[in-house]
Structure formats: C-alpha cells, structure tokens
Amino acid sequence: MTLIGSIPIANASTSSSPEITAHEISLPIINLGAGKEIPKYKRVVALANGSAEIVAALGCKNILVGRDIASTMPELSDVPIVESAMQVSAESVLSQHPDLILIDSNTSPASALATFKAAKIPMVMIPSAFTMNDIFAKESKIANILGVPKAGAALEKQITSLHYPQSNISVVFLYLRGTASIYLIGGKGSGADSILSKLGFIDVGARNLKIPFNALTAEELVKLRPDVILLMSKGMKSVGGIEGLVQIPGIAQTPAGMHRRVVTVDDSLLLSFGPRTVPMMKTLRPLILAAAAQP
C-alpha cells in the first residue's frame, strides 16, 4: 500500500482546471415585493456559522448588526465583524445593542454567552448543516425565528426545484492540504457526496468508502477510477496546481488524472450548505460535464 506522506510540491501556483470562485456566486436574496414580511427583530447579531448569509438571503440584511468572522461574502462587507480569531468579543456584540443573537454549538467562549444571558439578550441555537437535507432545517429555523416564513419557503423552493438526470460520470472528492501533508479521499458523509448525488453524478468515493474522510493511497485511487476529480481551491494550490496534483501517486493512473479532468471550488463555497449552495451547484454541474467530456 502506498500511503501518501510528504510529496514534493511543484512550483506552479495556479491551475488551468475550471474553478468556481466566491466572487462568481452571488448571494440569492428573496424579495417578495408587496408581500414582503416584516421581521420580528430589528438588531440581529449572527454568530452561528452561515447564519448571517441566511438572514441576508431572507431579505433581512437591514437588521444585521453583527456577523461572525467566517461570513466573508461581499454582500455582508458593511456588517461589523464581532469576532477575533474565531472567538466572540462580548464587548463588540453588546456595543451593537442586539435584540437577538444567533449562536451554534461552536460559538465561544462560554464567558461571552454568559454575559449575553446576564444582559437578558435572547439567544437562539441554530443547527449546523453538513448535507443538502440539513439546509432545510437551518434556513427554516432562522426564517421562523425572524417571523418571515414565506421568505423561508421561497428559499427552500430553490433547493426542492433542483432536478437533474442521473449520469454515469464518476467523481471523487479529495481534501488536500499539501503544505501540511494532509491527503484524504472523501467517502460517505463527506458532505460533497450529498452535492454530487443531487447533481446526478456518482460519488465513487462515497460508494466505496464508508467513512467521511479516508487516507489517500495510490491503490485506492486506481481502484476508484474517477472520471473527474473535485477539489477545493486551496487544496489545489497547496499541491502546486494541476502539475503538482498529478505528481501525487495514483492520480496520473486514473482517467481523471490522465486527462487532467479536475474541477475546483472555492473553500468557502463547496461545503457551505447555505443559500449560495444552489447557485454554486448550477455552475458546478456543467463544469463537471465539460471536464468529463475532455479527451
């Protein structure tokens, strides 16, 4: 068994493979026109991962007065960040005088949450999303909390309206961090499997590997024989672009590696499982189809 360890990284810093960048995918914003709902809250701080973009997508960006540091899309650039190094600043949050704070299981430190509780500011726990199905629960909970269920239903419809024919194209998702010697094959539960399945493709990693992330070996890659490789953009860059990628043992022996059939998606997009997932998927499918057709 050839286990991937430290691999020389090519000098190339860019890739000629198709790439979806964060700037290409706009945040879809629900606008119900004359039927627009009035949210129950006026000053919301969104600390739960991905909750700020959901609030904005529901047409309620005007009530956002604070966001987490990971919510970096351009549409939220004028909303203050109330975190530092992934830790909530209680002082920054309180300075925004919020009437609602959205949190999740990763919101910390506990001392900040205790401060908000002592200040009697309502806090609501938002579920995390790791699959396409999880998006419904997350978006609908925020919509119902804000009192905008119609907007929530409209956002949900964007997902339920996605229907693609089943394809026999096989795709493998690789999670790579070459500079840290991390080389993994996405299996069942990686998150990418739910996206590829919804797009009508075969996630050959999920079909054959029973845990979310598995050590990348040359033998496993050759056995999987993917038609297309799906990567995050930073992962591709970390191994030196397409030329560095095919130097990883096993890659060049797959149909995808032989023909340079690789598609990359911005790290903040691929597994975000929020409002931008649907427009990202609509862009991703034709790129995978085009890559698979590449001789």
N, C-alpha and C positions, 0 to 999 in steps of 0.2 A: 504493500500500500504506500502510495506516495503522498504524504501529508505535506501541505503547503506551509512552509515556515517563512524564513526571511528570503525575499525574492528581489533581485536587482531591479530597480525602477528605471525605466527608460527616461531619457531627457525630455521627451515630448511632454508638454504641459497641457495640450489641448487635444481634442478628439475630433475626427472627421465624422463620427457617427451622429445620427439625428439626436437632438437634445431638446427637451421641453424646459424652458427656464421659467422662473417665478414671474418674470415681467410679462410673459406671454399669456398667462392665465389670470384674467380679471375676476374679481370677486363678484358673483352674481348677487344683485340686490333686488329684493322683492319690492315692487311698487304696486299697490292695489288701487292707485288713483283715488277716486272719490270714496272708495270703500276702505281707505287706509285706517287701520286700527290705532288707537291711542294707547301707548304703553302705560302700565300702572306706575312705573317708576320714572324718575326724572334724572337721577345721577347714579349710574351703574359703574362699578369697578369690576372688570372681568379678569380674574386671576386664573381661572381654570383653563387648562391648555385648550386652545382653539375656540374658546367661548367668545372672545372679542370679535372674531370674524363672523361668528354665527349671529351675534347681536346686530352687527352691521348689515349682514345679508338679509336679516328680517326687516330691514328698513328703519332700524332704530339707532343708527350710528350717532345721531344727535344727542342721545342720552348717555353715551360712553364718556366717562371722565377719567378712566384709568385702564391700563392693559398690562398683561404680562410681557416679559422681555422677548418671548418667542414669537409673539404676534407681530411679524415684521412686514406684512404686505403693505404696499404703497398707500392703499385706501385708508389705512389707520395711522398714517405718519403724524397727523396732528393730535392724536390722542396720547396723553402723557404715559410714559412707562413708569410703573410704580414698583419695580423690582430692581435689584442689583445682584448680579452673579447668581441668578435664579432664586434669590431669597427676597421675600416680600418686605418692603420697607413700610412699617406701620405708620410712621410719620408722613410718608408720601401719600399713603392711602387716605389717612384722616384729613390731610390738607385739601383733598378734593370733596370733602363733605358728602360722601356717598349715602344713598338711601337703600342700596342693595350691593352686596358683594357676592360674586360667583366664584366658588372655590372647587377644587377637586382633591383627590386623595394625596396628591403630591404638593399641595400648597403648604409652604412652610416659611418661617419657623412657627412652632406652636405658640410661642410668646406673642407673635403678631396676631394670631387668631384669637388668643385670649384677650388681647387689647380690644379687638373689634367687638367681641362678645360683651366685654365690660362697658363698651360705649353704646351697647344695645343696637348695633347696626345689623340688620338681617343678613345672614349668610346662608347660601343655598349650595349644597353639594351637587356637582354636575358629574354624571357618569363619563368615564373615558370611552373612546371609540377606537377599536382595533380592527374592525371589519366593516364592510359595506352595511351590514344589518345594524351595526351599532350606531350608525349615523342617525337613523330614525329616532332612537331613544334620546340621544343627546340634543338634537335640534328641537324635537317636540317638547322636551322638558324646559328648555330655555324659552321657547315660544310661549308655553303655558304660564311660566313664571312671570313673564313680562306682560301677559294678557293680550297676546297677538296670535291666537290660534289659527286664524285664516292665513296669515303670513307663513306660519309654520307648515300648514298643509300645502301651501304653494311651493315651499322649499322642498318638502318631501316628494311632491309630484315630479320634481326634476330627476329624482332617483328612480322612482317607480316607472317613469316613462322610458327609461333606458332598456332597449331590447335589441340584441344583436344575434345573428345566426351563429350556430356553433361551427367553429373552424377546426381543422385538424393540425393547425400550426402549434408546435410545442415551444414553450417559452420557459426559461429558467431565470429566477431572480437571484442575483448574487449580491451579498452585502460585503463590501470590501473596504478596508482601511489599510492600504499598503504600508503607510508610514508606521503603523502600529502592529504590523504583521497579523492583521485580522482578515481571514478569508473564509467566508461562510456561504453555504448554499441554502436558499430559502426552501423550507418544507411546508408541511401542513400547519397552518396557523401563523405563517409569517406576516400576514396582512396583505402582501402582494397577491397571494392566492385568491382572495375574495375579489380583487380587482380584475385579475386575469380571467377568472371564471365568468364574471359579469360581462366581460368584453367578448366572451365566446372562445377564448383560447384555452389550450391545455397547459396548465402549470405542471410541467413534468417533474419538478422538484416536489411539489405537494402530493403528486400522485404516487411517488415512490418513497418519500421520506416522511416519517410520522411525527417528527418534532419540528418546531418552527425554524430553528437555525442549526445547521449541521456543518461539521468541519469539511472544508473543500478539499477533495482529493482528486488526483488525475483520473483514477479508476472510476470514481463515481460520475465525474463529468462525462467521460467517454461512454459510460453505460446509459446515461440520461439522453445523450444525443439531441440536445436542444436545437431547434431551428433558429431561435433568436435568444439573445441574452439581454436581460433587463437589469440596469444598474442605476444607482443614484449618482448624480453628477460628481459629488465629492469623492465617491468611491472610484470612479473612472480616473479622475485627476490624480488620486493618491497612488495609482499604479503606473502613471505616466502616459495616460491616454490609450488609444487603441493599440499602438505598437507595444506598450508595456503590458497591456492586458493579454495579448496573445503569447507573451513570454511565460505566463503562468502555466505550469504543467497541466496538460489536459485540455486547455482552452482551444488551442490550434487543431486539436484532433476531433473537435465537434463540428457539425455542419455550420453552427453559428460562428465559431472561431475561424474556420477555413475561409468563409466568405465575408468575414467582418460584419456579420449581422448583429449589430449592437444598438440598443436604444437607451438613452439616459434621461432621467427626470430629476429636476431639482429636489434636493433633500427635504426641503420644507413642504413639498407638494405631494410626493408619491404616496406616503403613508399618513397624510394629514387627516383623512377621513372627516371632512367638513364640507362647507359649501363649495370650495374650489375643486373638490374631487370629481364632480360630474363634468365640468368643462375640461379638466385635465384628461379625463378618460376619453372624451370626444376627440381630443387631439392625439392621444396616445394610440388609439386603435389603428388609424391609417398609417402611422409611423411603423407599427409592428408589421402590418400587412405589407408595406413597401419594403421593409427590411427582409422579410421572409421571401419576397419575390426576387431579391437581389441575387444574381447568378454568382 
